[in-house]
Amino acid sequence: MDISAIIIAVLGAGGTFGGFFFGRRTRQAVAVGQELDNMQKAISTWKEIVEFQSKEVIDLRSEINNLKKELINVEHKYIEHIAHQCKTCIYKINAKPKSNPKPVSKKISNG
């Protein structure tokens, strides 16, 4: 074996080790950067979801308030309707002439 072959083998092995060793820091830095990017994307996605849900909650609360108002109006109309029916019934009862019914005589049969 020739000395030049040994030198080339040693330099090749040293270059490979040096590339691995110094490249490792670069790969780790890139990996950390990618993790940060992924975290930022995840946070952005969650913010969008929360904002959308917040708008939905506001809309639903508004709808609930409108339905409560509508229910109150229906209740008032129902009470007015019942009160009117009661007045009509009372009027009809008071408007009937009071007559003394004739007593009904029953014949008792023996047998």
C-alpha positions in Angstrom: 0.0 0.0 0.0 1.2 3.3 -0.9 1.4 6.2 1.6 -0.7 8.4 -0.6 -3.5 5.9 -0.4 -3.3 5.9 3.4 -3.3 9.7 3.4 -6.3 9.8 1.1 -8.1 7.3 3.3 -7.3 9.2 6.5 -8.3 12.5 4.9 -11.5 11.0 3.6 -12.4 9.6 7.0 -11.5 12.8 8.7 -13.6 14.8 6.2 -16.5 12.5 6.7 -16.2 12.8 10.5 -15.8 16.6 10.3 -18.7 16.9 7.9 -20.9 14.9 10.2 -19.8 16.7 13.3 -20.1 20.2 12.0 -23.2 19.4 9.9 -24.9 18.1 12.9 -25.2 21.5 14.4 -26.6 22.8 11.2 -29.2 20.0 11.0 -30.2 20.6 14.6 -30.6 24.3 13.9 -32.7 23.6 10.9 -34.8 21.1 12.8 -35.4 23.7 15.6 -36.3 26.3 13.0 -38.8 23.8 11.4 -40.3 23.0 14.8 -40.8 26.8 15.5 -42.4 27.2 12.1 -44.7 24.3 12.8 -45.6 25.7 16.2 -46.4 29.1 14.7 -48.6 27.5 12.1 -50.4 25.5 14.8 -50.9 28.6 16.9 -52.2 30.5 13.9 -54.7 27.7 13.1 -55.9 27.6 16.7 -56.3 31.4 16.7 -58.5 31.1 13.6 -60.6 28.4 15.1 -61.1 30.4 18.4 -62.0 33.5 16.5 -64.5 31.6 14.4 -66.0 30.0 17.5 -66.2 33.3 19.3 -68.2 34.8 16.4 -70.5 31.7 16.5 -71.0 32.2 20.2 -71.9 35.9 19.7 -74.3 35.0 16.9 -75.9 32.3 19.0 -76.3 34.5 22.0 -78.0 37.1 19.9 -80.3 34.5 18.5 -81.2 33.3 22.0 -82.0 36.9 23.1 -84.2 37.3 20.0 -86.0 34.0 20.7 -86.5 35.1 24.4 -88.1 38.3 23.2 -90.3 36.4 20.8 -91.4 34.0 23.5 -92.3 36.8 25.8 -94.5 38.4 23.0 -96.2 35.0 22.4 -96.8 34.6 26.1 -98.4 38.1 26.3 -100.6 37.3 23.3 -101.6 34.0 24.8 -102.5 35.7 28.1 -104.6 38.3 26.2 -106.4 35.6 24.3 -107.2 33.6 27.4 -108.4 36.8 29.2 -110.6 37.6 26.2 -112.1 34.1 26.2 -112.7 34.3 30.0 -114.5 37.6 29.5 -116.6 36.2 26.7 -117.5 33.1 28.9 -118.4 35.3 31.8 -120.5 37.5 29.6 -122.4 34.5 28.2 -123.0 33.1 31.7 -124.3 36.4 32.9 -126.4 37.0 29.8 -128.4 33.8 30.2 -131.8 34.4 31.6 -132.3 33.0 35.0 -135.5 30.9 35.0 -136.8 28.7 37.7 -137.0 25.3 36.3 -140.2 23.4 36.9 -139.9 20.6 39.3 -140.1 17.3 37.7 -142.4 14.9 39.4 -141.6 11.3 39.2 -144.2 8.7 39.7 -143.1 5.8 41.8 -144.3 2.6 40.5 -144.7 -0.4 42.7 -143.8 -3.3 40.9 
